[in-house]
């Protein structure tokens, strides 16, 4: 089997291992008008279909993501047509430059975070609700969106882009998930966001009041 036409099937994601096992020679994949939203799904398609030459994700939310086309082209070196538009050599070179840049590193970090959040969400939906910890978002993405100021978000993005190792990126993401502003490498004192600090202060005040009573 070399072609799969799955347009309009409410597809939200793919199983890379399944694709690689069952259709290892796939060269054409049409997923037009589905519900694929994350760039991590593009990475999964690339992992599961190393011989892919023709891919259509037109009509999926993911096509509106910044750098979507360049990201897909870089991930799939054999791709000749993406969303019914021929992949040009100039695009391929531009995609390589993006992947090697700080912006590309930050993008890859975002994609890994998306993949982890998606896996956690799938696990949560199958095993019951996850216990919520005050001051901690259900995911780093949620905490990043709700608990940091615009200036702090810019600083966090810069830290991720300039991170020297995957471990440093994971440390930054772990701090963000806890609602704590990441400390630059080499320092040790974390900074709580205003929201998390207020919650911690409230918890302390409540505990002191309970002791007095």
Secondary structure, DSSP 8 states (H G I E B T S, - for coil): --EEE-TTS------HHHHHHH-TT--EEE-TTS----HHHHHHHHHH-TT--EEE-TTSGGGGSTTHHHHHHHH-TT--EETTEE--HHHHHHHHHHHHSHHHHHHHHHHHHHHHHHHHHHHHHHH------TT--SSHHHHHHHHS-HHHHHHHHHHHHH-SSHHHHHHHHHHHHTTEE---TT----EE-HHHHHHHHHHHHHHHHHHH-
